[in-house]
Amino acid sequence: MATAVATARRGTLARNPWPAVVSLAFAASIAALQNTAVVPLLPVLQRELDASLAAVSWTLTLSLLVAAVSTPLLSRFGDMYGRRRMILGALALLVAGSVMAALATSLTWLMVARVLQGFVAALVPLSIGVVRDTLPGRQLATGIGVLSATMGFGAGGGMIVAGLASGDWHLVFWITAAISLVAAVFVAFLVRDHAPAVKGRPDLLGAGLLTAWLVALLLAISEGGSWGWTSPGVLGLFAAAAVLAAVWVVVERRVPEPLVQMSMLVHRGTVGATVASMLLGLAFFTLLTGISGFAQAPADSGYGLAASTLQVGLYLLPSTLFMLVISLFAGRLMRHFHASSLVATGSAVTGLAALWLVARHEGPADLYMAASLMGIGFGIGYAALGTMAVEHVDPGMTAVAAGVNALVRIVGGSTAGAAIAAILAASPGVRGYQWVFGVAAAAGAVAALFAATYGWLNRRAVTAPSAR
């Protein structure tokens, strides 16, 4: 079996694997784009669908929630039935969900469509698995860096797409459907599976329990401000989340093939990347949603800039450009700097972007400055996260480590919408947005601390035997 895999891999290398890597990077960027494109549309959806901010925030939260569950589940299916097949399946669901969202006339149908779109998040670990089987060892870090960096570019691109559509959310989803279809065609023609299928059984119980406790937790956070943090409903949801999470951990420790390997969450080689990834996901969506909401607040609010979705896209254009430029140099960065150092630097710069908005938020210049810092921070941090997550684990655990890292990043992002809704419900106005940006700043600072500390500890552990 090993000989067959090696032969297939050599054949792939002979055909030049980089077109396949680029097509996977393009698909991964769309996985990020379809989420961030919704962010500047939240005020538009709130107005056109006559819904509250907390209600329309679930169009983002639901997609991220599905992503959190589907990422490890489809990663497992990829091992069992082929990663290429799962990638194409996820892209097909994205196209279907985008078309449904484009045709939707109610919040209910839009949420159903967003559920279908959420499955595409599994592209990231699935693509990393394909790249690992395709590229030689000396190019692997570069390939993973390109995948991770283009995710950041796609995230910024989503805001631009929403802006160019001038707030027409139907058009945004038609555009998403079109480029998703193009990505699926590229993957179908350029990507091949070379890893042999393995037998196994998907952990459906684990997936169900993970969904249940995340829904309870996020609903409690998002409604805490309006229901009251000590209300029976909110306290009951927090209690249910705690109980369900405890049962989930017990189940994951006992099933032979768990959805998430608990040991990988606390593995010394990955825990720094795990915490940094979760907090960067939280900081990213908190900053994006916060900037969009603050900029679009009406002039009579006393603090908003009354910006259109196109203007929001222009405010965030520096972020997209910096992410694009950094993605082009991701390979060179990964060859010259430790992944943990890059993640720590990116996280610190991200925190600085949020801190800038806490202190200064008077006009467009402040948003441009924050967007520039955010683009630099996320561009650097995202380019190195994938490598940091897998560089200190056994080669056979690469896919598992990448899947766990993607999962916690999505969980962090899904918390952002609920947290912002709770903060603004408790403290509406400019002070509430200062708290929102403060949360992002704190998340970036703690992510930098974990990445730097555990990166240093892991390097020390690796060099210690040779020193002796």
C-alpha positions in Angstrom: 0.0 0.0 0.0 2.8 2.4 0.9 4.5 1.7 -2.4 1.3 2.4 -4.3 0.9 5.8 -2.5 4.5 6.7 -3.2 4.2 5.8 -6.9 1.0 7.9 -7.2 2.6 10.8 -5.4 5.7 10.7 -7.7 3.4 10.7 -10.7 1.6 13.7 -9.3 4.8 15.6 -8.8 5.9 14.8 -12.3 2.8 16.6 -13.6 3.5 19.7 -11.5 1.3 19.7 -8.4 1.0 23.5 -8.1 -2.0 24.0 -10.4 -3.9 21.7 -8.0 -2.7 23.6 -5.0 -3.7 26.9 -6.5 -7.2 25.6 -7.4 -7.6 24.4 -3.8 -6.4 27.8 -2.5 -9.0 29.4 -4.7 -11.7 27.2 -3.3 -10.5 27.8 0.3 -10.7 31.6 -0.3 -14.4 31.2 -1.3 -15.0 29.3 1.9 -14.0 32.4 3.8 -15.6 34.9 1.3 -19.1 33.5 1.7 -19.1 34.3 5.4 -17.5 37.7 5.4 -19.7 38.8 2.5 -22.7 38.6 4.9 -21.1 40.8 7.5 -21.8 44.3 5.9 -25.2 43.0 4.8 -26.5 42.6 8.4 -27.9 46.1 8.7 -29.5 45.7 5.2 -31.1 42.4 6.2 -32.3 43.9 9.4 -34.0 46.7 7.6 -35.4 44.8 4.5 -36.5 41.7 6.5 -37.9 43.7 9.4 -35.9 41.7 12.0 -33.7 42.5 15.0 -29.9 42.6 15.0 -29.8 39.5 17.1 -32.1 37.7 14.6 -30.1 38.6 11.5 -26.8 37.9 13.2 -27.8 34.2 13.1 -27.4 34.3 9.3 -23.7 34.5 10.1 -23.7 32.5 13.3 -25.6 29.6 11.8 -23.2 29.2 8.9 -20.2 29.2 11.3 -22.0 26.8 13.6 -22.6 24.3 10.8 -18.9 24.8 9.8 -17.8 23.9 13.3 -19.6 20.6 13.1 -19.1 19.7 9.5 -15.3 20.4 9.5 -14.3 17.4 11.5 -17.2 15.3 10.2 -16.4 15.8 6.5 -12.7 15.5 7.3 -13.4 12.0 8.5 -15.6 11.3 5.5 -12.6 12.4 3.4 -10.4 9.8 5.0 -13.1 7.2 4.4 -14.4 8.1 0.9 -11.8 10.4 -0.6 -10.9 14.0 0.1 -11.5 15.2 -3.5 -15.1 13.8 -3.4 -15.8 15.6 -0.1 -14.4 18.8 -1.5 -16.6 18.7 -4.5 -19.6 17.8 -2.4 -19.0 20.8 -0.1 -18.7 23.0 -3.1 -21.9 21.6 -4.5 -23.7 22.4 -1.2 -22.2 25.9 -1.4 -23.6 26.5 -4.9 -27.0 25.1 -3.9 -27.1 27.2 -0.7 -26.0 30.4 -2.6 -28.8 29.9 -5.2 -31.3 29.4 -2.4 -30.1 32.5 -0.6 -30.3 34.5 -3.8 -33.9 33.5 -4.2 -34.9 33.8 -0.6 -37.6 36.2 0.4 -37.7 35.6 4.2 -35.2 35.3 7.0 -36.2 31.6 7.6 -35.3 30.5 4.0 -32.1 32.6 4.2 -31.1 30.8 7.3 -31.7 27.4 5.7 -29.6 28.5 2.8 -26.8 29.6 5.2 -26.8 26.1 6.8 -26.1 24.6 3.4 -23.3 27.1 2.8 -21.7 26.4 6.1 -20.5 22.9 5.0 -17.8 24.5 2.7 -15.6 25.3 5.7 -14.4 21.7 5.7 -12.5 22.6 2.5 -9.6 23.9 4.6 -8.5 20.7 6.4 -9.5 18.6 3.4 -7.3 20.7 1.2 -4.4 20.6 3.6 -4.7 16.8 3.5 -4.6 16.8 -0.3 -1.6 19.2 -0.3 0.3 17.0 2.2 -0.1 14.0 -0.1 0.8 16.0 -3.2 3.8 18.2 -2.4 7.3 17.1 -1.4 8.3 17.7 2.2 10.4 20.8 1.4 7.4 22.5 -0.3 4.8 21.5 2.2 5.1 24.5 4.5 4.8 26.8 1.5 1.7 25.0 0.2 0.0 25.2 3.6 1.0 28.8 3.9 -0.5 29.6 0.5 -3.8 27.9 1.5 -4.0 29.7 4.8 -3.0 33.1 3.4 -5.6 33.0 0.6 -8.2 32.3 3.2 -7.4 35.7 4.7 -7.6 37.3 1.2 -10.9 35.6 0.6 -12.2 36.9 3.9 -11.3 40.5 2.9 -12.7 39.8 -0.6 -16.1 39.0 0.8 -16.5 42.6 2.1 -15.5 43.9 -1.3 -18.1 41.7 -3.1 -20.8 43.0 -0.7 -19.7 46.6 -1.4 -19.6 46.2 -5.2 -23.1 44.8 -5.0 -24.2 48.0 -3.3 -26.0 46.2 -0.6 -28.1 44.0 -2.9 -27.9 40.8 -0.9 -29.6 38.7 -3.7 -26.8 39.8 -6.1 -24.1 38.9 -3.5 -25.3 35.3 -3.3 -25.6 35.0 -7.1 -22.0 36.1 -7.3 -21.0 33.6 -4.7 -22.8 30.8 -6.6 -21.0 31.7 -9.8 -17.5 31.7 -8.4 -18.2 28.6 -6.4 -19.2 26.8 -9.5 -16.0 28.0 -11.2 -13.9 26.7 -8.2 -15.7 23.3 -8.4 -14.8 23.0 -12.1 -11.1 23.8 -11.4 -11.0 21.2 -8.6 -12.7 18.6 -10.7 -10.2 18.9 -13.5 -7.0 19.6 -11.5 -7.2 17.8 -8.2 -6.7 14.1 -7.7 -6.9 11.9 -4.6 -3.8 9.8 -3.9 -4.3 8.7 -0.2 -5.9 5.3 0.1 -9.4 5.1 1.6 -9.6 3.9 5.2 -12.4 2.0 6.9 -14.2 3.7 9.8 -17.4 4.9 11.2 -18.4 8.5 11.5 -19.1 9.9 15.0 -22.7 11.1 14.4 -23.5 11.2 18.1 -20.5 13.4 18.7 -21.6 15.7 15.9 -25.1 15.9 17.3 -23.9 16.7 20.9 -21.4 19.3 19.5 -24.2 21.0 17.7 -26.5 21.0 20.7 -24.1 22.5 23.2 -22.9 25.2 20.8 -26.4 26.2 19.9 -27.3 26.5 23.6 -24.2 28.5 24.4 -24.5 30.9 21.5 -28.2 31.5 22.0 -27.6 32.3 25.6 -24.8 34.7 24.8 -26.7 36.5 22.0 -30.0 36.8 24.0 -28.4 37.6 27.3 -28.6 41.3 26.8 -32.3 41.3 25.8 -33.6 38.5 28.0 -31.5 39.4 31.1 -28.4 37.6 32.1 -30.1 36.2 35.2 -33.4 35.3 33.5 -34.5 31.6 33.7 -34.2 31.2 30.0 -30.5 32.4 29.7 -29.5 30.5 32.9 -31.2 27.4 31.6 -29.4 27.6 28.2 -26.0 28.1 30.0 -26.7 25.1 32.2 -27.8 23.0 29.2 -24.7 24.0 27.3 -22.5 23.0 30.2 -24.2 19.6 30.7 -24.2 18.8 26.9 -20.6 19.8 26.6 -19.6 17.5 29.5 -21.5 14.6 27.9 -19.8 15.4 24.6 -16.4 15.2 26.1 -17.2 11.8 27.8 -18.5 10.4 24.5 -15.5 11.7 22.5 -13.2 10.0 25.0 -15.0 6.6 24.7 -15.9 6.2 21.1 -13.2 4.4 19.0 -13.2 7.0 16.2 -14.2 10.4 17.8 -15.3 13.4 15.9 -12.6 15.4 17.8 -9.7 13.8 19.5 -9.6 15.4 22.9 -5.9 14.7 23.3 -5.2 16.9 20.3 -6.9 19.9 22.0 -4.3 19.8 24.8 -1.4 18.3 22.9 1.7 20.3 23.8 2.6 20.6 20.1 -0.8 22.0 19.1 -2.3 23.8 22.2 -0.6 27.1 21.4 -2.0 27.0 17.8 -5.4 25.8 19.1 -5.8 28.8 21.5 -4.3 31.3 19.0 -6.6 30.0 16.2 -9.8 30.3 18.3 -8.9 33.8 19.5 -7.9 35.0 16.1 -11.2 33.7 14.7 -13.0 35.6 17.4 -11.0 38.8 16.8 -11.4 38.5 13.0 -15.2 38.4 12.9 -15.6 40.8 15.9 -13.5 43.4 14.1 -15.2 42.9 10.7 -18.7 42.9 12.1 -17.9 45.8 14.5 -16.3 48.0 11.8 -19.2 47.3 9.4 -21.9 48.1 12.0 -20.2 51.2 13.3 -19.6 52.6 9.8 -23.2 52.0 8.7 -24.8 53.5 11.8 -27.0 56.4 10.8 -25.8 60.0 11.2 -28.5 60.8 13.7 -27.1 58.1 16.0 -24.4 60.6 17.1 -21.5 58.3 16.2 -22.0 56.5 12.9 -20.7 57.5 9.5 -23.9 56.6 7.6 -21.8 54.6 5.2 -23.2 52.4 2.4 -22.1 48.9 1.9 -19.9 50.1 -0.9 -18.2 52.6 1.4 -17.7 49.9 4.0 -16.0 47.8 1.3 -13.7 50.7 0.5 -12.9 51.3 4.2 -11.8 47.6 4.3 -10.0 47.6 1.0 -6.6 48.1 2.6 -7.2 45.0 4.6 -7.9 43.0 1.5 -4.9 44.4 -0.4 -2.5 43.7 2.5 -3.8 40.1 2.8 -3.3 39.6 -0.9 0.3 40.9 -0.9 1.2 38.8 2.1 -0.4 35.7 0.6 2.0 36.1 -2.4 5.0 36.1 0.0 3.6 33.4 2.4 6.1 30.8 1.2 9.1 33.1 1.7 7.9 34.1 5.2 7.5 30.5 6.2 11.1 29.7 5.0 12.6 32.5 7.0 10.6 32.7 10.3 9.1 30.2 12.7 5.4 29.7 12.3 4.7 30.5 15.9 6.6 33.8 15.6 4.5 34.8 12.6 1.3 33.8 14.4 2.3 35.8 17.5 3.2 38.8 15.4 0.1 38.7 13.4 -2.1 38.3 16.5 -0.3 41.3 18.2 -0.9 43.5 15.1 -4.5 42.4 15.0 -4.9 43.4 18.6 -3.3 46.8 17.8 -5.9 47.4 15.0 -8.7 46.8 17.5 -7.1 48.9 20.1 -6.8 51.8 17.6 -10.5 51.8 17.2 -11.1 51.7 20.9 -9.1 55.0 21.2 -9.9 56.6 17.8 -13.1 56.2 15.8 -14.0 59.7 14.7 -13.8 59.4 10.9 -12.8 57.4 7.8 -9.1 57.8 8.4 -9.3 55.8 11.6 -11.2 53.0 9.8 -8.5 53.0 7.1 -5.8 52.8 9.6 -7.5 50.0 11.5 -8.2 48.1 8.3 -4.6 48.3 7.2 -3.3 47.0 10.5 -6.0 44.3 10.5 -4.9 43.2 7.0 -1.3 43.0 8.0 -2.1 41.1 11.2 -4.5 38.5 9.7 -2.4 38.1 6.6 0.7 37.1 8.6 -1.2 35.2 11.3 -3.4 33.2 8.9 -0.5 32.3 6.6 1.3 30.5 9.5 -1.6 29.1 11.5 -1.9 25.9 9.4 1.8 25.1 9.7 2.0 25.9 13.4 -0.9 23.5 14.0 0.8 20.5 12.4 4.6 21.1 12.6 5.0 19.4 16.0 2.8 16.4 15.6 3.5 13.0 14.1 3.0 13.0 10.3 0.1 10.5 10.6 -1.8 13.0 12.8 -1.4 16.0 10.4 -5.0 15.8 9.1 -6.4 15.4 12.6 -4.4 18.4 13.9 -5.4 20.6 10.9 -9.1 19.6 11.4 -9.0 20.5 15.1 -7.3 23.8 14.4 -10.0 24.7 11.8 -12.7 23.7 14.2 -11.6 25.9 17.0 -11.0 28.9 14.7 -14.6 28.5 13.5 -15.9 28.2 17.0 -14.1 31.4 17.9 -15.7 33.1 14.9 -19.2 31.8 15.6 -18.9 33.3 19.1 -18.3 36.8 17.7 -21.8 37.4 16.3 -23.4 36.4 19.6 -21.0 38.4 21.7 -21.5 41.6 19.6 -25.3 41.2 19.8 -25.1 40.9 23.6 -22.7 43.8 24.0 -24.7 46.2 21.9 -28.0 45.2 23.5 -26.5 45.9 27.0 -24.6 49.1 25.9 -25.9 50.6 22.7 -24.1 53.4 21.0 -20.4 54.3 20.7 -19.5 52.9 24.2 -20.9 49.5 23.1 -18.7 49.5 20.0 -15.7 50.4 22.1 -16.4 47.3 24.2 -16.7 45.3 20.9 -13.3 46.5 19.7 -11.9 46.0 23.2 -12.9 42.3 23.1 -11.1 41.9 19.7 -8.0 43.7 21.1 -7.9 41.4 24.1 -8.4 38.3 21.9 -5.4 39.4 19.7 -3.2 40.0 22.7 -3.9 36.6 24.4 -3.5 34.8 21.0 -0.1 36.4 20.6 0.9 35.4 24.1 -0.1 31.7 23.6 1.5 31.5 20.2 4.8 33.0 21.4 5.0 31.0 24.6 4.1 27.6 23.2 6.2 28.1 20.1 9.2 28.8 22.3 8.5 25.7 24.4 8.1 23.5 21.4 11.3 24.7 19.8 13.1 24.2 23.1 11.8 20.6 23.4 13.0 19.8 19.9 16.5 21.2 20.3 17.0 19.8 23.9 17.9 16.2 22.9 20.6 17.4 20.4 22.0 19.7 23.0 22.5 16.8 25.3 
